[in-house]
Amino acid sequence: MYTGPRPRLIALPGVYRPQADTLLLAGALAREPLRPGSEVVEIGTGTGALALRAAARGAAVTAVDIAWPAVLAARLNGWRHRLRLRILHGDFATRTRGHRFDLVLANPPYVPCPDARLPTRGDRRAWDAGRNGRAVIDRICAAAPDLLRPGGVLLMVHSGMCGAQETLERLSRNGMSAQVTERASVPWGPVLRSRRTWLQRQGLAEDGDEQEDLVIVRARYG
């Protein structure tokens, strides 16, 4: 395994750069027991930042992203860090069908947006997730039991604005034991600030809100 200085991650145009949610999930991953050879999948890998952390611990990592620039960036970063990743382009449910993992990592799009339709191109693809921000979160909750081996774990980060309790209830109905294990409060970014009026009208924010609550949901299957 390469143990020298780590080069910075390449983030091509249109690829989500690691931010506070990435770091929060990275911390949760660091505290998760992970045996060498464990099979891990990252949904929406972006630059591959989390996939690389798992691979550095000896895991066999599959990383999936629906955007070609992200796939290319993750491949380049795997090569630069001298870590082996299996990187797939396409929808996570389709590309992982029939395979089960010990750990699922997910930092999905979760920002509520006025357009109910998910974007098919551009930067917004990395964060827009329908009117309640749950378009991708709900799909992950539904797919998790088929993605995990018995005893396997899902680690997912999303905004508290999307409803952490809703996530816990959906996972529970799907036979998983789920809880919020970590929270962090971070300043609103430019996307939320630009949607302040709409978010307030939807009841997702209050006048004067400047901080976003991030949550880590940990769910165990079986």
N, C-alpha and C positions, 0 to 999 in steps of 0.2 A: 504494500500500500504506500502511496506517495505521502510523505510526512513533511515535506519542505514548505516554504512559504506559499500561501494560497493566493493565486491571482484573483483580481476582482471579477465579479460576474459580468458577463456580457448581457446587455439588455437591448435587443433590437427595437426599432420603432414599433409601437403597438403592443409591446410585451410588458406586462405588469412587473414593475420593479419591486423588490422586497421592501415592505414597509412595516408599520407597527403590528399589523395582523400577522404578517409572516414571522416576525420575531417572537410574537406571543406563541404561535404554534411551534416554532423551533424550540422554545423553552419547554413546552409540553412534550415534544418528541425526545428531548434530552433526558427527561425524567422517566420516560417509558422504557421498561425492560425490553431489550432487543437483542436476541441471540444472533451470532454470526450465521448467515444462511437463511435467516427469517425472510419470508417473502413480503414485500411491501409494495403498495401501489399508491401513487400520488395522483389525485384527480385535479386537473388544471395546474400543471406544473410550472407554467410561466418560464422563468429563467432556470428552473431546476434547483433552486436554492435548497428546498427541503429534501428533495430526492437525493441530492448530493450529501447532505448530512446523514441520511440513513445509510447510503452506500459507504460512507467513510467508516461506519460502524460495522461493516461486513455484511449488511443485508443485500439480498437480491432484489433490486428495485426496478419496478415498471413505472414509468411516468407517462401520463396521457394528457394531451391538450388538443382542443378543437381548432386552435389557430396555428397555421404553419409557421409564422415567425417565432412563436414560442417553442415549437418543436425544434426548429433550427438553433435557437438560442440555447436550449437545454443540451442539445447535442454538442454544441461548441463548448459549453461550460464543462460538460462531462469530460471532453477531450482535454481541455486545459488543466483540469484538476486531476487527470489521470485516474478517473473513477468510472467504472462500467455502469451504464444505465441502459435499460431497454426503454426506448422512447417511442411512443406511438401517437399517430395523428388520428383524431376523430372523436366521436362521442364516447365518453367513458364506459357507458353501459354496453355499447356494442363491442368495443375493443377488448373488454375484459370478460365477456360472456363465457361461462363455463370454467372460469378459473377462480380459485379462492386464495385469499391472502391472510397473513397473520396480522397485518396492520394496514389500515386505510388512512391516508392523510388527505385532508381536503380544506382548501381555502377558496371556496367557490365565489362566483359573483353574488353579491348580497345587497347591493344598493337599490332601494326602491326608486322607481322612475315612472314618469307619467305614461310612457308607452308600455302597454301590456306585452307587446311582442319583443322577444329578445333580439338584440342587434346581431347581424350576421357578419359584420366587418368593422374594423376600426378599433380605437382604444376602448370605447364603451363596452366592447364585448367582454372585457376583463372585470367589469364591475356592475353593469346594469342587470337587474334580475326581476323585472316585472313590477307591478304596482305595490306589492307588499315585500319585495326583495327575496321571496322564497321560491322562485321558479326552479332554481337548481338545488337549493337546500332540500326541498321536498323530494326531488328525484333521488338524491343521495340517501335520504332517510328510507325511502322505499327499496332502494337497491342494496343497502348495506348487508342484510342477512344473506343475500346471494353472493356477496363479495368476500365474506369472512368465513374462515374456518371456525369450528367450535373453539371458544376461548379467545377468538380474535378481537381486535379493538379498532374502533373508529375514533380518530381525533379530527375534529372539525372546528374551525373558527368562523364566527360570523358576528354581525352587529346585533346588539341587543334590540335595536330598532325592529328587527325582523321577528322577534318573539322567541326567546330562548325556551320558554315553557312549551310552546308549540312544537319545537324540535324534540324536546324530551318526550312529550306525549306521543308523537309519531313514532319515534324509535321504540318506545315501550310497547306500543300496539304491534310493532313488528318483531316482538320477542327479544328485545335487547334491554339491558340494564344501563340506563343513561343518567348522567349528571353533569352539571356545570362544575368544572374543576378549577377554572381560573377566570378572572375578570380583569380588564384594564380599561382605564378611561383615557381617551386620546382626543386632541383637538380636532374639530371638524376640518376636513380638507376642502379644496375648492369645489368638488362635485356637490357635496352636501350644502355648502354655502350657496351655490348657484340655484339650489332647489328649495331653499328655506320656505318660501311662501307656499309652494305646493305641498311640502312635507307637513306644514302646519295645518293646511286645509284637510289633509288626510288623517290628521290626528296622530301622526308619527313623530312630531316634534312640537315643542312649545316655544313661545316667544322668549328669546334670550338664550336658548340652548346653544352652547358652543363646544360641548364635549360629547363624544360618541363612546358608548359602552361596548366594548368587545368582549366576547365570551368564548371560552374553549369548552366544547361539548365532548365528553369522553363516553363512549358507549361500548359495552362488551357483549358479544354474541355468545349465547349458550352458557 
